[in-house]
Amino acid sequence: MAACLMPDHLHLLIGAENGNLVDLISRWKRFTQKIASNVNYKDKLWQRSFYDHALRRDEQINITARYIYENPVRAGLCAEDGGYPYRWHAWL
């Protein structure tokens, strides 16, 4: 529903279809690490663990998506109306 790749971290607003977020994130990390290896990137992309936060109510989804989308603005990486290509929000 939303994503933002920052210089030192990644924000994702996703739902795990089978409810197993750990497996989903593990598969994502392996997939992206393999892509990086294929282009001769030798360093690790991801830390061993991750931080998650479960949303309790549906109305929080849009608020959280907006927070993720605006993260580069708060970090000073772009202006409010764009300029940061590594973010996406399902409603924009």
Secondary structure, 3 states (H helix, E strand, C coil): CEEEECCCCEEEECCCCCCCHHHHHHHHHHHHHHHHHHCCCCCCCCCCCCCCCCCCCCHHHHHHHHHHHCHHHHCCCCECCECCCCEEECCC
